[in-house]
Amino acid sequence: MSQTTTVPEIVGLKSRLKATWEDGNYDYFSRFMEVGAVEFLDRLNIANGVSLLDLACGSGQLALIAARRGARVTGVDIAANSIQAARGRASAEGLDVRFDEGDVEALPYADASFDVVASLYGAMFAPRPDLTASELLRVCRPGGTIAMGNWTPQGFIGTMFKTFARFIAPPGMPSPVLWGDERSVSERLGSGLAQLRTTRVNYRFDYPFTPEGVVEFFRENYGPTTRAFATLSDTDQAALHADLVNLWSSNNKAVEPGRTIVDAEYLEVVGLRSSTTDLNNKRVF
């Protein structure tokens, strides 16, 4: 964002973002993405008893899986209804997980509080990436792990965002998919890391709906899509709907009717939080 952005402008933007993520039904939406969260955690190989913070945790898709594996988990999200859903899910399973309503740009935790700080398709949507990066580094202990999964500009979700941009003006913040660009990630996090690894990974969307059904599923349950359609005229809604159906249809790998399978690329970011002495020996792996 511009360095001249005023405090009232930031407050207004944050209020709109909060309302956006509280729209729809993210808890239901995220249930279809749990396989990807399992795969992400499998590669991190989280040890029993490790303290983990899930940034922009939604209704707990990553946090709950980590807690089932014995991690000591805290989740934080800007959307109050997602936090309420996450608490309910944890209680129903008898899991001891702390879920807080909060802002990833101003986390309510002390320095070096966590062994692992993770975010899967979440923190990338905060409007001020430099503050997000600073908070990621601040709350991670020296020698701890910072891990992110971020949609890439070139991948399917990046293309979908461009489809929306043809109808809706950008929200006045850097593109979220810059977190899916290796150079941007290195610039934002590199000074605080002793090691950094970035890997392009395919997440597979697999829905028991037609491509048109997938578009309606997003429209009803995914807050940003819900809000986007609500801002458009009937004519533009119909045009956006047609473009999105075409996008999902043209990328659909499913053979059987009534099913949609699409591969979407994301950048997996895994960094080792530096100590002061580590900075002299920084390496990319």
GIHU-V498431 format. One record per helix or strand of 2 or more residues. SS is the DSSP state (A for helix, B for strand). FROM is the first residue (numbers start at 1). TO is the last residue. If there is no record, write none. Layout:
BEGIN
ss:SS from:FROM to:TO
ss:SS from:FROM to:TO
END
This chain:
BEGIN
ss:A from:7 to:22
ss:A from:26 to:31
ss:A from:34 to:44
ss:B from:51 to:55
ss:A from:61 to:68
ss:B from:72 to:77
ss:A from:80 to:93
ss:B from:98 to:101
ss:B from:114 to:120
ss:A from:123 to:125
ss:A from:129 to:139
ss:B from:140 to:151
ss:A from:156 to:165
ss:A from:176 to:180
ss:A from:182 to:192
ss:B from:193 to:207
ss:A from:211 to:221
ss:A from:223 to:230
ss:A from:234 to:250
ss:B from:260 to:273
ss:A from:277 to:281
ss:B from:283 to:284
END
